[in-house]
């Protein structure tokens, strides 16, 4: 006899879900057993729930289909929420399964009782708690259809323990998801007319995945019209290199972002939202486009983005631009590792088909720019939600989704300290991930932000809250303690050599780059 947990696992597998990242507890044992019995599902243990959800995010971005997570009650979901926030902002398809106390136990005030639905609502597009085992199949089918539709992407299913263990044979037929929102044909015509204004206009792209075709169409439009071209400041996934022309991002920091968009009279948004600053700053704008700019929304973020670009290109008579890749820069020599030499080091050795997971805010701009013209095709993943501790878990998921492609994770030491448990999963699964820790021994971005926001400059009282010097984390020992090869380099030439060797070898490696 099958139980509710079996029906849930079978329904997920029938909808093409094949990967589960898990950190289960007592209330999830029937769910774990059922997921383990389902031959179409692979299970990956993560030692922290933030790694579970970050891995599911990275997996789904690269596989372009949902991953499932298994989490333990309200506290487990709480630990997972930061990277679920990132996944929701990135429109990544994820099905979270959160165990709940049995229905007859729930009202007794057991220690782990929590408002799971209330918590889930903040980081989910769709939340459901099936009340009977017979309801599980239909609830799962509905959730799968919802996250494949035009707006929702993150679903959370809360499964009471007795609903999981109760026998049932009730199944449900698949549901056809609602279609993506179409582009606005009239807006596409108006955008084409506006973009003819050249540098006074801007075309801004945004999508869960900026494909090679999107980049080629956008460059064709920009080449014909002379308009400015940007992707949003953080893009969930963008194809780059080879035959894909590079698309610059709107700068992260408010001042260069405002400068990049200064003087714009017309902005065409294709899959993008009107850009805003990450934070509010005294005397600086929150909206990055000039107040007088005319904004034309051609297509919503999960709509028919490529078709919208095709329509603009057709209206203009623009031809897609391909084959604009350049040559590799020379590897840097025996010089210190800076933002500039970091970019050259990575670009000089990045292999064909690499997946770069980027969480290097302070020192990462040059890496992104320098790799854009490379002759090798690769994918770039950014932390779209801004909650740090994303890159190591996302690298796990990307490597699981694409076992034949090397993954390069570039992250700061402050960010990496949030989710170092991801290293253990890399080691256990033998994942081909090269982690570069930019060890500047500080939350350097905070020192920059403190003066920018008008709170003064770091002093003897506040600087210790931004410094990682006392004691400085030893990332080589941290890596080795989790079963990952670790090494330390202090010049850019050695960093390039270490990255090249690590990405060519099987299994994970961590490189501590002292800056």
C-alpha positions as CSV (number, residue, x, y, z in Angstrom):
1,X,0.0,0.0,0.0
2,X,1.3,3.5,-0.8
3,X,1.0,6.4,1.6
4,X,0.8,10.1,1.1
5,X,4.5,10.5,1.0
6,X,4.8,7.9,-1.8
7,X,2.1,9.7,-3.8
8,X,4.0,13.0,-3.4
9,X,7.3,11.6,-4.6
10,X,5.7,9.8,-7.5
11,X,3.8,12.9,-8.6
12,X,7.0,15.0,-8.5
13,X,8.9,12.4,-10.6
14,X,6.0,12.2,-13.1
15,X,6.4,16.0,-13.6
16,X,10.1,15.6,-14.4
17,X,11.6,16.5,-11.0
18,X,14.7,14.4,-10.5
19,X,16.8,16.2,-7.8
20,X,16.2,16.8,-4.1
21,X,18.4,18.7,-1.7
22,X,17.6,17.8,1.8
23,X,18.1,18.4,5.5
24,X,15.3,16.4,7.1
25,X,14.2,15.7,10.7
26,X,11.8,13.4,12.5
27,X,8.7,14.9,10.9
28,X,10.2,14.2,7.4
29,X,11.1,10.5,7.8
30,X,8.2,9.2,5.8
31,X,8.8,11.8,3.1
32,X,12.5,10.9,3.1
33,X,11.7,7.2,2.8
34,X,9.4,7.8,-0.1
35,X,11.8,10.1,-1.9
36,X,14.5,7.5,-1.5
37,X,12.2,4.8,-3.0
38,X,11.5,6.9,-6.1
39,X,14.1,5.7,-8.5
40,X,13.8,8.8,-10.7
41,X,14.9,11.1,-7.8
42,X,18.5,11.8,-6.7
43,X,18.9,12.9,-3.1
44,X,21.7,15.2,-1.8
45,X,22.3,15.9,1.8
46,X,23.3,19.4,2.9
47,X,24.4,20.2,6.4
48,X,22.5,23.5,6.6
49,X,19.1,24.5,5.3
50,X,20.5,27.7,3.6
51,X,22.7,25.3,1.5
52,X,19.7,23.2,0.7
53,X,17.8,26.2,-0.8
54,X,20.8,27.8,-2.4
55,X,21.7,24.6,-4.1
56,X,18.1,24.1,-5.4
57,X,18.3,27.6,-6.8
58,X,21.6,27.0,-8.6
59,X,20.4,23.7,-9.9
60,X,17.1,25.1,-11.3
61,X,18.8,28.0,-13.0
62,X,21.1,25.7,-14.9
63,X,18.8,22.7,-15.4
64,X,15.8,25.0,-16.3
65,X,13.5,22.9,-14.3
66,X,12.5,22.7,-10.7
67,X,14.5,21.1,-7.9
68,X,12.8,20.0,-4.7
69,X,13.9,20.7,-1.1
70,X,13.1,18.8,2.1
71,X,13.2,20.9,5.2
72,X,12.4,20.3,8.9
73,X,9.5,22.3,10.4
74,X,9.5,26.0,11.0
75,X,13.1,26.3,12.3
76,X,14.4,24.5,9.2
77,X,12.5,26.8,6.9
78,X,13.8,29.8,8.9
79,X,17.4,28.7,8.3
80,X,16.5,28.3,4.6
81,X,14.8,31.6,4.1
82,X,17.7,33.9,3.0
83,X,18.4,31.8,-0.1
84,X,14.7,31.3,-0.8
85,X,14.5,35.1,-0.8
86,X,17.3,35.1,-3.5
87,X,15.5,32.3,-5.5
88,X,12.2,34.2,-5.4
89,X,13.9,37.4,-6.7
90,X,15.5,35.4,-9.4
91,X,12.3,33.7,-10.4
92,X,13.8,30.3,-9.9
93,X,11.4,27.3,-9.9
94,X,11.7,25.4,-6.6
95,X,9.3,23.1,-4.7
96,X,9.9,23.3,-1.0
97,X,8.5,20.4,1.1
98,X,8.4,21.4,4.7
99,X,7.4,18.7,7.3
100,X,4.8,19.7,9.9
101,X,3.7,18.1,13.1
102,X,0.9,15.5,12.8
103,X,-2.5,17.3,12.8
104,X,-3.5,15.8,16.2
105,X,-0.2,16.9,17.7
106,X,-0.1,20.4,16.3
107,X,-2.2,22.1,18.9
108,X,-0.3,20.8,21.9
109,X,2.5,23.4,21.9
110,X,5.4,21.1,21.1
111,X,8.8,22.9,21.2
112,X,9.2,23.0,17.4
113,X,5.7,24.3,16.6
114,X,5.8,27.4,14.5
115,X,3.7,29.4,12.0
116,X,5.2,27.7,9.0
117,X,2.6,29.1,6.6
118,X,3.2,32.7,7.7
119,X,7.0,32.3,7.3
120,X,6.6,30.6,3.9
121,X,4.4,33.4,2.5
122,X,7.3,35.8,2.8
123,X,9.6,33.8,0.4
124,X,7.1,31.8,-1.7
125,X,4.7,32.6,-4.5
126,X,2.5,29.6,-3.7
127,X,1.9,28.0,-0.3
128,X,-0.3,25.1,0.5
129,X,-0.9,22.7,3.4
130,X,-2.7,19.5,2.3
131,X,-5.0,18.4,5.1
132,X,-5.5,14.8,4.0
133,X,-3.3,12.2,2.3
134,X,-5.9,12.1,-0.5
135,X,-5.2,15.7,-1.2
136,X,-1.5,15.4,-1.7
137,X,-1.5,14.5,-5.4
138,X,-3.8,17.3,-6.4
139,X,-1.9,19.8,-4.3
140,X,1.4,18.8,-5.9
141,X,0.0,18.9,-9.4
142,X,-1.4,22.4,-8.8
143,X,1.9,23.6,-7.3
144,X,3.8,22.3,-10.3
145,X,1.4,24.1,-12.7
146,X,1.6,27.3,-10.7
147,X,5.4,27.6,-10.8
148,X,5.4,26.8,-14.5
149,X,2.9,29.6,-15.2
150,X,3.3,33.3,-16.0
151,X,4.2,34.7,-12.5
152,X,4.9,32.2,-9.7
153,X,8.2,30.3,-9.3
154,X,8.7,29.3,-5.7
155,X,6.2,26.9,-4.1
156,X,6.1,25.6,-0.5
157,X,4.1,22.6,0.4
158,X,3.7,22.0,4.2
159,X,3.0,18.3,4.9
160,X,1.7,17.2,8.3
161,X,3.4,14.0,9.4
162,X,0.2,12.0,9.6
163,X,-0.8,13.2,6.1
164,X,2.5,11.7,4.9
165,X,2.1,8.4,6.7
166,X,-1.6,7.7,5.9
167,X,-2.3,5.2,3.2
168,X,-3.8,6.5,-0.1
169,X,-4.0,5.6,-3.7
170,X,-5.5,8.9,-4.9
171,X,-3.6,10.4,-7.9
172,X,-4.2,13.5,-10.0
173,X,-3.9,14.3,-13.7
174,X,-1.3,16.8,-14.8
175,X,-2.5,20.4,-15.2
176,X,-1.5,22.6,-18.1
177,X,0.1,25.8,-16.8
178,X,-1.1,29.1,-17.9
179,X,1.0,30.5,-20.8
180,X,3.6,33.2,-20.4
181,X,2.4,36.8,-20.7
182,X,2.8,37.9,-24.3
183,X,4.9,40.9,-25.2
184,X,3.0,44.2,-25.9
185,X,3.1,44.6,-29.7
186,X,2.2,48.3,-29.5
187,X,4.8,48.9,-26.9
188,X,7.4,47.1,-29.1
189,X,6.6,49.5,-31.9
190,X,6.8,52.5,-29.6
191,X,10.1,51.1,-28.2
192,X,11.6,50.8,-31.7
193,X,10.7,54.4,-32.4
194,X,12.1,55.6,-29.1
195,X,15.4,53.7,-29.5
196,X,16.0,55.5,-32.8
197,X,17.0,58.5,-30.6
198,X,20.3,56.8,-30.1
199,X,22.3,57.5,-27.0
200,X,19.4,59.4,-25.4
201,X,17.6,56.1,-25.2
202,X,18.3,52.8,-23.4
203,X,17.3,49.2,-23.9
204,X,17.3,47.3,-20.6
205,X,17.1,43.5,-20.5
206,X,16.0,41.3,-17.6
207,X,15.1,37.6,-17.4
208,X,15.5,34.5,-15.5
209,X,17.9,33.6,-18.3
210,X,19.3,36.0,-20.9
211,X,19.9,33.6,-23.7
212,X,22.5,34.0,-26.5
213,X,19.6,34.9,-28.9
214,X,18.4,37.7,-26.6
215,X,21.9,39.2,-26.4
216,X,22.4,38.9,-30.1
217,X,19.1,40.6,-30.8
218,X,19.7,43.3,-28.3
219,X,23.1,44.1,-29.8
220,X,21.6,44.2,-33.2
221,X,19.1,46.8,-32.0
222,X,21.8,48.8,-30.3
223,X,24.2,48.7,-33.3
224,X,21.5,50.0,-35.6
225,X,20.1,52.7,-33.4
226,X,23.1,53.7,-31.2
227,X,21.0,53.3,-28.1
228,X,22.6,52.4,-24.7
229,X,22.2,48.7,-23.8
230,X,22.2,47.2,-20.3
231,X,21.1,44.1,-18.4
232,X,19.7,44.6,-14.9
233,X,22.3,45.0,-12.2
234,X,21.9,41.4,-11.1
235,X,20.8,38.8,-13.6
236,X,19.8,35.3,-12.6
237,X,21.7,33.7,-15.5
238,X,23.3,35.2,-18.6
239,X,25.0,33.5,-21.5
240,X,28.3,35.0,-22.4
241,X,31.4,34.5,-24.6
242,X,31.8,32.7,-27.9
243,X,29.1,33.9,-30.3
244,X,27.2,35.7,-27.6
245,X,28.1,39.4,-27.5
246,X,28.6,40.8,-24.0
247,X,25.8,42.8,-22.3
248,X,26.9,45.2,-19.6
249,X,25.1,45.3,-16.3
250,X,23.7,48.5,-14.8
251,X,26.4,49.2,-12.1
252,X,25.6,48.0,-8.6
253,X,26.6,51.2,-6.8
254,X,24.2,54.1,-7.0
255,X,26.6,56.8,-8.3
256,X,27.9,54.9,-11.3
257,X,24.5,53.6,-12.0
258,X,23.0,57.1,-12.1
259,X,25.8,58.2,-14.3
260,X,25.3,55.3,-16.7
261,X,21.6,56.3,-17.1
262,X,22.1,60.1,-17.0
263,X,20.4,62.0,-19.8
264,X,18.2,59.1,-20.9
265,X,14.9,60.4,-22.4
266,X,13.4,57.0,-23.3
267,X,13.8,53.6,-21.7
268,X,12.6,50.3,-23.3
269,X,12.2,47.5,-20.7
270,X,12.2,44.0,-22.1
271,X,11.8,41.5,-19.2
272,X,13.2,44.1,-16.8
273,X,11.8,46.4,-14.2
274,X,12.5,50.1,-14.0
275,X,15.9,50.2,-12.2
276,X,16.1,51.3,-8.6
277,X,19.1,51.8,-6.2
278,X,19.8,48.9,-3.9
279,X,19.4,51.3,-0.9
280,X,18.3,54.8,-0.2
281,X,21.1,57.3,0.2
282,X,20.8,60.9,1.4
283,X,20.9,63.3,-1.6
284,X,20.9,60.5,-4.1
285,X,18.0,59.2,-6.2
286,X,16.1,55.9,-5.5
287,X,14.9,55.7,-9.1
288,X,17.9,55.4,-11.4
289,X,16.3,56.6,-14.6
290,X,15.8,60.4,-14.9
291,X,12.4,61.5,-13.6
292,X,11.6,62.9,-17.0
293,X,12.3,59.7,-18.9
294,X,9.5,57.9,-20.8
295,X,9.4,54.3,-19.8
296,X,8.1,51.7,-22.2
297,X,7.3,48.3,-20.8
298,X,7.5,45.8,-23.7
299,X,7.4,42.6,-21.8
300,X,7.1,41.6,-18.1
301,X,9.9,39.6,-16.4
302,X,8.5,36.1,-17.1
303,X,6.9,37.0,-20.4
304,X,7.8,36.3,-24.0
305,X,11.0,38.2,-23.7
306,X,12.8,36.9,-26.8
307,X,9.7,37.4,-28.9
308,X,9.5,41.0,-27.7
309,X,13.1,41.6,-28.8
310,X,12.4,40.0,-32.1
311,X,9.4,42.3,-32.6
312,X,11.6,45.4,-31.9
313,X,14.3,44.1,-34.2
314,X,11.8,43.4,-37.0
315,X,10.3,46.9,-36.6
316,X,13.7,48.5,-37.0
317,X,15.1,46.1,-39.6
318,X,17.9,45.2,-37.1
319,X,20.1,42.1,-37.7
320,X,21.3,40.0,-34.7
321,X,24.9,40.5,-33.9
322,X,27.0,37.3,-33.5
323,X,30.7,36.4,-33.4
324,X,32.0,39.3,-31.5
325,X,34.2,37.3,-29.2
326,X,37.7,38.6,-28.7
327,X,41.0,37.0,-27.5
328,X,42.1,36.1,-24.1
329,X,44.2,38.5,-22.1
330,X,47.6,37.4,-21.0
331,X,47.9,35.9,-17.6
332,X,49.1,38.4,-15.0
333,X,52.5,38.0,-13.6
334,X,53.9,38.2,-10.1
335,X,51.7,41.1,-9.0
336,X,49.3,41.6,-6.1
337,X,45.8,40.4,-6.4
338,X,43.5,43.4,-7.0
339,X,40.1,43.9,-8.6
340,X,41.9,44.6,-11.9
341,X,44.4,41.7,-11.8
342,X,41.7,39.3,-10.6
343,X,39.7,40.0,-13.8
344,X,42.8,39.2,-15.9
345,X,43.6,36.1,-13.9
346,X,40.2,34.6,-14.4
347,X,39.7,35.6,-18.0
348,X,43.1,34.2,-19.0
349,X,42.2,30.7,-18.0
350,X,38.4,30.3,-18.0
351,X,37.6,27.1,-19.9
352,X,34.9,26.4,-22.5
353,X,31.5,25.7,-21.0
354,X,32.4,27.1,-17.5
355,X,29.6,28.2,-15.1
356,X,30.7,31.2,-13.1
357,X,28.8,31.8,-9.8
358,X,29.6,35.4,-8.9
359,X,29.3,36.9,-5.4
360,X,32.2,39.2,-5.5
361,X,30.6,42.6,-5.1
362,X,33.5,44.7,-4.0
363,X,36.1,43.2,-6.4
364,X,34.0,41.5,-9.1
365,X,33.2,44.2,-11.7
366,X,36.4,43.6,-13.6
367,X,36.0,39.9,-13.7
368,X,32.6,40.2,-15.3
369,X,33.8,42.8,-17.8
370,X,37.0,41.0,-18.7
371,X,35.3,37.6,-19.4
372,X,32.5,39.1,-21.6
373,X,34.6,39.1,-24.8
374,X,36.2,35.6,-24.3
375,X,36.2,33.2,-27.3
376,X,34.8,30.5,-25.0
377,X,31.1,30.2,-24.3
378,X,30.2,30.2,-20.6
379,X,27.3,31.1,-18.2
380,X,27.3,33.7,-15.5
381,X,25.1,33.5,-12.4
382,X,24.5,36.4,-10.0
383,X,22.9,36.8,-6.6
384,X,19.8,38.6,-7.7
385,X,18.2,38.8,-4.2
386,X,21.2,40.4,-2.4
387,X,21.1,38.1,0.6
388,X,24.7,37.0,1.1
389,X,25.9,33.4,1.5
390,X,24.5,32.4,-1.8
391,X,27.4,31.5,-4.1
392,X,28.8,28.4,-2.4
393,X,25.4,26.6,-2.3
394,X,24.4,27.8,-5.8
395,X,27.7,26.3,-7.0
396,X,26.7,22.9,-5.6
397,X,23.4,23.0,-7.4
398,X,24.9,24.2,-10.7
399,X,27.5,21.4,-10.6
400,X,24.8,18.8,-9.9
401,X,22.7,20.1,-12.8
402,X,25.7,20.1,-15.2
403,X,28.2,17.4,-14.1
404,X,30.1,17.7,-17.4
405,X,30.8,21.5,-16.9
406,X,33.3,23.0,-14.6
407,X,32.0,25.5,-12.0
408,X,33.9,28.5,-10.8
409,X,32.7,30.2,-7.6
410,X,34.1,33.6,-6.9
411,X,33.1,35.0,-3.5
412,X,34.3,37.2,-0.7
413,X,35.5,35.8,2.6
414,X,32.6,37.5,4.5
415,X,30.0,36.0,2.2
416,X,31.5,32.6,2.2
417,X,31.5,32.5,6.0
418,X,27.7,32.3,5.9
419,X,27.5,28.9,4.2
420,X,30.8,27.0,4.4
421,X,28.8,23.8,4.9
422,X,28.4,23.7,1.1
423,X,32.0,22.6,0.9
424,X,31.1,19.3,2.6
425,X,28.4,18.5,0.0
426,X,30.9,19.4,-2.8
427,X,33.3,16.8,-1.3
428,X,30.8,14.1,-0.7
429,X,29.4,14.3,-4.2
430,X,32.8,14.9,-5.9
431,X,31.5,18.0,-7.6
432,X,33.8,19.8,-10.1
433,X,33.7,23.2,-8.3
434,X,36.6,25.6,-7.9
435,X,36.0,28.1,-5.2
436,X,38.0,31.3,-5.1
437,X,37.8,33.1,-1.8
438,X,38.8,36.8,-2.1
439,X,40.3,37.1,1.3
440,X,40.5,40.8,2.1
441,X,39.8,40.0,5.7
442,X,36.9,42.4,5.9
443,X,33.4,43.3,5.0
444,X,34.9,46.0,2.8
445,X,31.7,47.0,1.2
446,X,30.4,48.1,4.6
447,X,33.2,50.6,5.0
448,X,32.4,52.1,1.6
449,X,28.6,52.2,2.3
450,X,29.0,53.8,5.8
451,X,30.3,57.1,4.4
452,X,28.1,57.0,1.4
453,X,24.9,56.7,3.4
454,X,26.0,59.6,5.7
455,X,26.9,57.6,8.8
456,X,30.5,58.9,9.0
457,X,33.7,56.9,8.5
458,X,34.7,53.7,10.2
459,X,36.5,54.4,13.5
460,X,38.1,52.4,16.3
461,X,34.6,51.5,17.6
462,X,32.9,50.5,14.4
463,X,35.8,49.1,12.3
464,X,36.0,45.9,14.4
465,X,32.4,45.1,13.2
466,X,33.7,45.2,9.6
467,X,37.0,43.5,10.1
468,X,37.8,39.7,9.8
469,X,41.4,40.2,11.0
470,X,41.1,39.1,14.7
471,X,41.2,36.2,14.1
472,X,41.5,35.9,10.3
473,X,39.7,32.8,9.0
474,X,42.0,30.2,7.6
475,X,40.1,29.1,4.5
476,X,42.6,26.3,3.6
477,X,42.0,24.6,6.9
478,X,38.2,25.3,6.6
479,X,38.3,23.6,3.2
480,X,40.3,20.6,4.3
481,X,38.1,20.2,7.4
482,X,35.2,19.7,5.0
483,X,37.1,17.3,2.7
484,X,38.0,19.8,0.0
485,X,41.5,20.4,-1.4
486,X,42.7,23.8,-0.2
487,X,45.6,26.1,-1.2
488,X,46.5,29.8,-0.6
489,X,47.9,32.2,-3.2
490,X,49.0,35.8,-2.9
491,X,49.8,36.9,-6.4
492,X,47.7,37.1,-9.5
493,X,49.9,34.9,-11.7
494,X,49.7,32.1,-9.1
495,X,46.0,32.6,-8.9
496,X,45.6,32.1,-12.6
497,X,47.7,28.9,-12.5
498,X,45.8,27.6,-9.6
499,X,42.4,28.2,-11.2
500,X,43.5,26.5,-14.4
501,X,44.7,23.4,-12.6
502,X,41.8,23.1,-10.3
503,X,39.2,23.5,-13.1
504,X,40.9,20.8,-15.1
505,X,40.9,18.3,-12.2
506,X,37.9,16.3,-10.9
507,X,36.5,17.2,-7.6
508,X,36.3,20.4,-5.6
509,X,39.2,22.8,-4.8
510,X,39.2,25.9,-2.7
511,X,41.7,28.7,-3.5
512,X,42.2,31.4,-0.8
513,X,43.3,34.5,-2.8
514,X,44.9,36.9,-0.3
515,X,44.1,40.5,-1.2
